[in-house]
Amino acid sequence: MLREEPVFLDHAQVAALADACEPYGLLVRFLAYTGLRWGEMSALRVGRLDLLRRRVNVAVAFSEVRGQLIEGTPKSHHRRSVPIPRFLVDELAAHVAGRPKDALVFTAPNRGPLRNTNFRPRFCTPAAESVGLTGLTPHDLRHTAASLAVAAGGNVKAVQRMLGHASAAMTLDVYADLFEDDLDQVADRLDQAARQGADYMRTGAPDTVVELFKRRSPGQ
């Protein structure tokens, strides 16, 4: 079976989707800027948020088996610490204020765990269609987090750790095209550095040579 191509949203599209998906706008922004898997987000408890350090500690995840939610380890079986953008910290703090550490951060309308099988048709799909993003799934927000991280300067190892991939090779397998763009930026920076070096040789080097010549002249 051929793998479907990832869908990447830009910042404006994330904002539009979040507004359309209320009361789950914070959840949309959280997924789009942290890259947590659905099961990791739905199992996230207040005590795993370290808002002073701007980190979310991913240690468990829900999986749905025959209609039952089973709590286990993340897909890679490794715990990880994921950075939270500063602009989300205050909103998260207000969202979990007064809740015990073992309370879920994001819940269904009945205060129980969120299930993708319910959230997608009831909230995600209508919101996506209303802003021209028909066919978008919650998992596309994980792809979006990867693309926004790369665009912000994240290298493959940083994105790997953020997403919890087992290896950098796995990250490249899914997001190789994003890093092609990153390589273009590297080439542009090298070009800029080379031009600055050439300018220095044309303008700065002669003065330096003259100064050295003066220092080494007989009688000086």
ABEGO torsion letter per residue (X at the ends): XBBBBBBBBBAAAAAAAAAAAOAAAAAAAAAAAAGBBAAAAAABBAAABBAAAGBBBBABBBBBBGGBBBBBBBAAGBBBBBBBBAAAAAAAAAAABGBBAABBABBBAAGBBBBAAAAAAAAAAAAAAAAGABGBBAAAAAAAAAAAAAAAGBBAAAAAAAAGBABAAAAAAAAAAAAAAAAAAAAAAAAAAAAAAAAAAAAAAAAAAAAAAAAABBGX
